[in-house]
Amino acid sequence: MKNCPSRADLLQQISKVSFAVDDVKLYLDTHPCDEEAIAYFQKYSHMRNEALKEYAKYYCPLTVDTALYSDCETWNWTEEPWPWQEGGC
C-alpha cells in the first residue's frame, strides 16, 4: 500500500490519544463545567476517531463504528490477530 503507516505506529497513536480521552473524561466527571477540559476532550476525541478510521482503512476495524472505513468487503474481524497473539493489539 502506498504510504501505508505501520500497524505498530498507528496502534501506539491510538493508545496515546485514547489514554488522553479516558483521563479527561474522568476529570470531567467531577468538573463538568471546565471549558478548557471540554475543548481538550473534543480535540483528543476527534484525534482518536481519525486514528481509528486510518487504522481501519489500512488494516482492519478495531471498533464496530469504524467498520465502514475499512477497505474490506467482508466482515473479517476473526481473520485479524487477537490481542494475545503476535501482531494483535
Phi and psi in degrees as a GROMACS rama.xvg file:
@    title "Ramachandran Plot"
@    xaxis  label "Phi"
@    yaxis  label "Psi"
@TYPE xy
-72.0649  128.548  LYS-2
54.2388  36.5868  ASN-3
-79.2902  119.399  CYS-4
-69.4563  154.61  PRO-5
-70.0234  149.317  SER-6
-58.1578  -44.9803  ARG-7
-62.5049  -42.1165  ALA-8
-63.7055  -43.0074  ASP-9
-65.2808  -43.0463  LEU-10
-63.3042  -37.5428  LEU-11
-65.8163  -42.2419  GLN-12
-62.7983  -43.0317  GLN-13
-61.8438  -41.9081  ILE-14
-63.329  -43.3547  SER-15
-62.8651  -51.1797  LYS-16
-71.4764  -30.9796  VAL-17
-65.5584  -40.0252  SER-18
-61.2063  -44.5152  PHE-19
-61.4472  -42.6288  ALA-20
-64.0117  -47.4133  VAL-21
-63.59  -40.4068  ASP-22
-64.1091  -46.7738  ASP-23
-70.7853  -28.4047  VAL-24
-61.9972  -41.0088  LYS-25
-63.1455  -43.0581  LEU-26
-62.0675  -43.2433  TYR-27
-67.3609  -21.3258  LEU-28
-60.3749  -33.1542  ASP-29
-105.958  -10.0285  THR-30
-135.748  61.8406  HIS-31
-67.8371  -11.8745  PRO-32
-104.102  5.95576  CYS-33
-74.8182  101.58  ASP-34
-64.3179  -34.5241  GLU-35
-65.3698  -41.7714  GLU-36
-67.8676  -36.4947  ALA-37
-64.1376  -43.2302  ILE-38
-63.9928  -40.1459  ALA-39
-61.7366  -45.9106  TYR-40
-58.5695  -46.2262  PHE-41
-62.6539  -43.0259  GLN-42
-62.0096  -50.7493  LYS-43
-75.172  -28.851  TYR-44
-64.8949  -41.6597  SER-45
-63.4138  -44.3991  HIS-46
-61.0808  -39.6862  MET-47
-64.2981  -46.2632  ARG-48
-61.1552  -41.603  ASN-49
-65.5152  -40.6823  GLU-50
-65.2918  -40.0829  ALA-51
-64.6218  -39.1134  LEU-52
-64.8949  -42.5865  LYS-53
-64.808  -41.5827  GLU-54
-61.2386  -44.2651  TYR-55
-61.6297  -37.7752  ALA-56
-62.9933  -42.7852  LYS-57
-93.3475  -27.2358  TYR-58
-124.579  -84.1691  TYR-59
-160.539  159.194  CYS-60
-70.0969  136.75  PRO-61
-92.4284  -21.8801  LEU-62
-132.373  155.315  THR-63
-63.5403  -30.1361  VAL-64
-76.0431  -4.74547  ASP-65
-110.101  7.28463  THR-66
-61.3298  -31.9077  ALA-67
-69.6398  -18.2742  LEU-68
-89.1712  -3.19993  TYR-69
-80.6214  145.558  SER-70
-78.7556  -4.30571  ASP-71
-70.143  140.61  CYS-72
-95.3668  -5.04697  GLU-73
-124.458  164.95  THR-74
-85.4889  93.8249  TRP-75
-116.322  37.2932  ASN-76
-54.6673  -40.1118  TRP-77
-77.3166  -8.06809  THR-78
-85.9795  -13.6085  GLU-79
-88.1623  159.399  GLU-80
-61.746  140.016  PRO-81
-77.0786  158.889  TRP-82
-53.9748  -31.5497  PRO-83
-88.1423  -3.2103  TRP-84
-96.0353  158.562  GLN-85
-59.3544  131.479  GLU-86
89.976  -4.93177  GLY-87
-79.6294  -178.719  GLY-88
